[in-house]
């Protein structure tokens, strides 16, 4: 049942100030002295300091808390290639999530550009403005090339959330599902429906957890990706196996885990019934999964299952990752978001799910309790402890792997984050109280 009508959604975006974001000053500008310091002539002092040492741009400007959400609108949510202008509401929404969940500021950059080299050129030229780059809704395979090139050529974090966000959240769920089921990563056989950006990133992270490449069967729209196929691009060739499966149903027989990043109704009850004991299922197609939660659980009550939906247990929601990953990366001045930082984020999410959820989270989701088990292997997005768990873990991993520009006291950092999100929530609450849209 829909929570809102089409008109309510349109009114939400159009009433009052248009869109969902605005820029506000954070320093007073009410006297001549204020104005003289904010602009001419006082601003020259900070300019000259940065001219002598460019790293001071993180000290004297908002750069250290500013992320660019960059898209060309070629793969927007479930809407496909709708263009940069039509994708802008999504990118603004991404900015809202960054701000509300982790107090990270965002400029959304919507580029009417299809040439990946041109996108790289534009984004690279914006480096002096931002502390990090979040690539969003850029279609595969171009997204892989764009991210890899920018990671090599830029000295700030570049992160394609469509790829890595889903990977991190499902990896967290898998860690806990393995513990509950008693399975071992190195013995797992994993079937993946979909071969796009998220599927590739998930596969890479699962391998980092110990899943053997030969035990992964990936399917695209034309079937199983194996070495006998001659229609594979360079990206897919890296995931081709010697073993060949004639169908998804065949691959599912005896499989320990299914990951769906494709389209609805790809998986039947019979396919789920054929899986190994305590099957792990992440059916993430949106808005309708490859198999519904209800059908999968009817077929196998022992299944440990997550979907992209908030109305069933174990929602795979990227908002569990990207705000807090960037928060941790920005706060230590990281030059990259590496595999160790992604894995640390997944481990932190897995750890948080083992802690009983606070009463306010249970109330928000209409349940009495949320305790670690097959119906609670992934934390809920409204859990305010996420910033402490994930951002601290990411910051530590950045320092441990040498990509942090500065070292921080993690205990003090945790306290600062707790206060920061409390202050940010108070500001958001005050805004909501004073700005009634009437919807």
WOQUI-V395721 format. One record per residue. RES is the residue in one small letter. PHI is phi in degrees with one decimal (999 if undefined). BURIAL is b if it has 24 or more other ideal C-beta (glycine too) atoms within 12 Angstrom, else e. Layout:
BEGIN
RES,PHI,BURIAL
RES,PHI,BURIAL
END
This chain:
BEGIN
x,999,e
x,-67.5,e
x,-82.8,e
x,-155.4,e
x,-92.1,e
x,-57.4,e
x,-66.2,e
x,-61.6,e
x,-65.0,e
x,-65.6,e
x,-63.2,e
x,-56.8,b
x,-83.7,b
x,-113.3,e
x,-74.9,e
x,66.2,e
x,-66.9,e
x,-69.3,e
x,79.8,e
x,-126.6,b
x,-136.8,b
x,-150.9,e
x,-105.0,e
x,-127.5,e
x,-72.3,e
x,-115.2,e
x,-123.2,e
x,-66.8,e
x,-137.9,e
x,-118.0,e
x,-128.9,e
x,-61.8,e
x,-62.3,e
x,-57.0,e
x,-63.9,e
x,-68.8,e
x,-78.8,e
x,-68.0,e
x,-127.3,e
x,-84.2,e
x,-95.5,e
x,-63.3,e
x,-63.1,e
x,-60.8,e
x,-62.8,e
x,-68.8,b
x,-59.1,e
x,-69.7,e
x,-61.0,e
x,-69.7,e
x,-60.3,e
x,-78.8,e
x,-146.3,e
x,-61.3,e
x,-63.8,e
x,-72.3,e
x,-62.7,b
x,-76.4,b
x,-93.1,e
x,-106.1,b
x,-134.9,b
x,-81.3,b
x,-53.7,b
x,-69.0,b
x,-125.3,b
x,-121.7,b
x,-118.5,b
x,-94.3,b
x,-95.7,b
x,-110.4,b
x,-147.2,b
x,-113.3,b
x,69.4,b
x,-92.5,b
x,-151.3,b
x,-86.3,b
x,40.8,b
x,-97.0,e
x,-98.3,e
x,80.2,e
x,-85.5,e
x,-104.6,e
x,94.1,b
x,-66.1,b
x,-66.4,e
x,-69.7,e
x,-80.7,b
x,-58.2,b
x,-57.2,b
x,-67.9,b
x,-67.7,b
x,-61.3,b
x,-60.9,b
x,-60.9,b
x,-62.7,b
x,-61.8,b
x,-64.5,b
x,-55.3,b
x,-72.0,b
x,-66.8,b
x,-87.3,b
x,-138.7,b
x,56.3,b
x,-102.5,b
x,-82.3,b
x,-138.0,b
x,-108.1,b
x,-87.9,b
x,-115.7,b
x,-108.1,b
x,-103.8,b
x,-85.8,e
x,-140.9,b
x,-108.1,e
x,-70.6,e
x,-60.4,b
x,-67.0,e
x,-68.8,e
x,-60.0,b
x,-59.2,b
x,-60.9,e
x,-66.4,b
x,-64.6,b
x,-59.8,b
x,-68.7,e
x,-89.3,b
x,-53.0,b
x,-62.6,e
x,-87.1,b
x,-118.8,b
x,-93.6,b
x,-166.1,b
x,-123.3,b
x,-106.2,b
x,-76.9,b
x,-145.5,b
x,53.4,b
x,-110.1,b
x,-70.0,b
x,-83.4,b
x,-88.3,b
x,-57.4,b
x,-60.3,b
x,-65.1,b
x,-63.2,b
x,-62.6,b
x,-64.1,b
x,-62.1,e
x,-66.4,b
x,-66.8,b
x,-60.6,b
x,-74.9,e
x,-103.1,e
x,-111.6,b
x,-109.7,b
x,-132.9,b
x,-61.8,b
x,-122.8,b
x,-142.8,b
x,-92.7,b
x,-65.6,b
x,-56.9,b
x,-79.7,b
x,-83.7,b
x,-61.6,b
x,-63.0,b
x,-60.6,b
x,-66.0,b
x,-69.9,b
x,-69.6,b
x,-64.3,b
x,-61.3,b
x,-61.9,b
x,-66.7,b
x,-55.8,b
x,-73.1,b
x,-64.7,b
x,-62.7,b
x,-64.2,b
x,-67.6,b
x,-83.7,b
x,79.3,e
x,-79.6,b
x,-116.3,e
x,-57.4,b
x,-69.2,e
x,-103.0,e
x,-75.6,b
x,-111.2,b
x,-117.0,b
x,-113.4,b
x,-123.2,b
x,-101.4,b
x,122.8,b
x,-136.8,b
x,-90.4,b
x,-57.7,b
x,-66.5,b
x,-62.0,b
x,-64.0,b
x,-65.5,b
x,-60.9,b
x,-58.4,b
x,-61.9,b
x,-71.7,b
x,-63.2,b
x,-63.3,b
x,-64.3,b
x,-81.9,b
x,120.2,e
x,-66.6,b
x,-78.3,e
x,-54.4,b
x,-70.1,e
x,-98.0,b
x,-111.3,b
x,-113.8,b
x,-107.1,b
x,-119.2,b
x,-108.1,b
x,-66.0,e
x,-104.1,e
x,124.4,b
x,-68.8,b
x,-87.0,b
x,-137.8,b
x,-71.2,e
x,-81.4,e
x,-78.4,e
x,-109.1,e
x,-106.7,e
x,-89.3,e
x,-76.8,e
x,-60.4,e
x,-63.5,b
x,-70.1,b
x,-57.5,e
x,-67.3,e
x,-114.4,b
x,-77.5,b
x,-112.8,b
x,-68.0,e
x,-69.1,e
x,-119.2,e
x,-114.5,b
x,-77.0,e
x,-159.2,e
x,-63.4,b
x,-60.0,b
x,-64.8,e
x,-66.8,b
x,-71.6,b
x,-63.0,e
x,78.2,b
x,-70.2,b
x,-87.7,b
x,-144.2,b
x,-122.5,b
x,-119.6,b
x,-110.4,b
x,-136.7,b
x,-133.4,b
x,-137.2,b
x,-65.6,e
x,64.7,e
x,-76.7,b
x,-120.2,b
x,-101.9,e
x,-59.6,e
x,-62.1,e
x,-65.1,b
x,-66.7,b
x,-60.3,b
x,-81.8,b
x,-75.4,b
x,-68.6,b
x,-58.6,e
x,45.5,b
x,-65.8,b
x,-103.4,b
x,-128.8,b
x,-118.6,b
x,-100.7,b
x,-107.8,b
x,-60.3,b
x,-121.3,b
x,-83.5,e
x,-113.5,e
x,-73.4,b
x,-59.0,b
x,-146.6,b
x,-68.5,b
x,-57.5,b
x,-62.4,e
x,-63.9,b
x,-63.8,b
x,-73.1,b
x,-66.3,e
x,-70.9,b
x,-141.2,b
x,-57.7,e
x,-84.7,e
x,-67.4,b
x,-103.9,b
x,-128.6,b
x,-133.5,b
x,-135.2,b
x,-85.8,b
x,-94.5,b
x,-85.6,b
x,-91.8,e
x,-135.3,b
x,-61.6,b
x,59.7,b
x,-69.9,b
x,-85.9,b
x,-126.3,b
x,-62.2,b
x,-66.6,b
x,-69.8,b
x,-114.9,b
x,-58.9,b
x,-63.0,b
x,-81.8,b
x,-65.2,b
x,-66.7,b
x,-57.1,b
x,-65.0,b
x,-65.3,b
x,-64.8,b
x,-72.8,b
x,-109.8,b
x,61.2,b
x,-64.6,b
x,-91.5,b
x,-162.3,b
x,-112.5,b
x,-97.4,b
x,-62.5,b
x,-64.2,b
x,-68.7,b
x,-65.4,b
x,-65.6,b
x,-63.0,b
x,-63.4,b
x,-63.1,b
x,-64.8,b
x,-67.0,b
x,-63.1,b
x,-61.3,b
x,-65.9,b
x,-64.8,b
x,-64.3,b
x,-82.3,b
x,-94.0,e
x,-54.9,e
x,-72.5,b
x,-62.4,e
x,-59.2,e
x,-66.7,e
x,-71.3,b
x,-59.1,e
x,-62.8,e
x,-62.2,e
x,-105.4,b
x,68.2,e
x,-128.2,e
x,-78.3,e
x,-144.6,e
x,-133.7,b
x,-127.5,e
x,-50.1,b
x,169.4,e
x,-63.1,b
x,-98.7,b
x,-151.8,b
x,-113.2,b
x,-129.8,b
x,-62.3,b
x,-86.2,b
x,-64.5,b
x,-90.2,b
x,-78.1,b
x,-67.8,b
x,-77.6,b
x,-56.0,b
x,-64.2,b
x,-70.6,b
x,-69.9,b
x,-76.5,b
x,-63.4,b
x,-65.2,b
x,-62.9,b
x,-67.2,b
x,-61.1,b
x,-62.2,b
x,-63.9,b
x,-63.5,b
x,-67.7,b
x,-64.3,e
x,-99.1,e
x,80.5,e
x,-101.9,b
x,-88.4,b
x,-77.4,b
x,-142.7,e
x,-101.1,e
x,-130.8,b
x,-80.5,e
x,-68.7,b
x,-66.1,e
x,-66.6,e
x,-61.1,b
x,-60.8,b
x,-64.3,e
x,-62.4,b
x,-64.7,b
x,-60.2,e
x,-71.2,e
x,-61.7,b
x,-71.4,b
x,-65.4,e
x,-65.1,e
x,-64.5,b
x,-64.0,e
x,-65.7,e
x,-65.0,e
x,-63.4,e
x,-62.0,e
x,-64.2,e
x,-64.2,e
x,-61.9,e
x,-63.2,e
x,-98.3,e
x,-134.9,e
x,-89.2,e
x,-80.6,e
x,74.6,e
x,-130.7,e
END
